Amino acid sequence: MIASTHRNQGVASQLLNAACKKFSQKGLEFAEAYPVKKSTSAAYNFPGPLSMYLKNGFTTHRDADWYVVVRKRLETAF
């Protein structure tokens, strides 16, 4: 979780993109995450907001009960 004083500055997006880059280097085809639809608190929203994933190239793969499955196809060196 990002400290409240550092939110909305792109820190989580930078971490997300770094993770996707590492996954790509490892040869993975997709990154997948499970953000909640409606967070009731910052602690409940630990995966990060859905909007962050959508802004960083993820698309909705499946709509579940209280969360959304989002995926991003990664660029691979193969």
N, C-alpha and C positions, 0 to 999 in steps of 0.2 A: 504494500500500500504506500502511496506517495503522501508525504506529510502535507497537511492542508496549506501550509505556507508556500509550498512548491507546486501546487496543482495548477493546471491550465497554463503550463509553461512548456509543454511538449516533452517532459521527461519520460512519461510512460510510453509515448509514441516512439521515442528514440530507443528505449529498451525493447519494445516490440519489434522494431525494424532490425535491431541488432540480432535478436533471437531468430528472426526469419532468415537473415543473412547466414547465420551459423547453421540453421537447419538445411538451407540450400547447399552450403559447402559440404554437409554430411550426406548429400544426395537425396534428401527427402523431397517429395513432390508437392506436398501440401502442409500448411500450418493450419491448425484448427483451434478454436477457442469457444468458450461457453459463457458469454456475458448474460447477466440477468436482464429480464425485460424491465422491471421496475424495482429499483433498489430502495430499501427502506432505511439504509444507513450506509456509511462509507465502508464499514466492515463487511456488510452483506454484498457490496459491490466489488469485492476483491479481484475479480477477473478484469476489471476495468469497464468503462461504459461502452455500450454497443457502438455509439457514434465514433469512438476512437478507432475501432476495428474497421468500420466502413470508410473512414477517412484515409485509412492506410491500406486500402486495396482488398480488404476482405469482403466477401458477399455472403448473404444469408444462404445457408445450405439446407437447414431444417428448422422449423419453428416447433419448439418443445413446449411443455406446460408453462414453466416459469422462467425459462431461459431460451436463448437462440443459439443454434450451432452455426458458427461462421467459419468460412474457409478462405484460404488464399492459395492460389497455385503459385508455387515458387519457381524461380528461374534456376535451372540446373546446368551444370557445366557439361553434361553428357550430350 
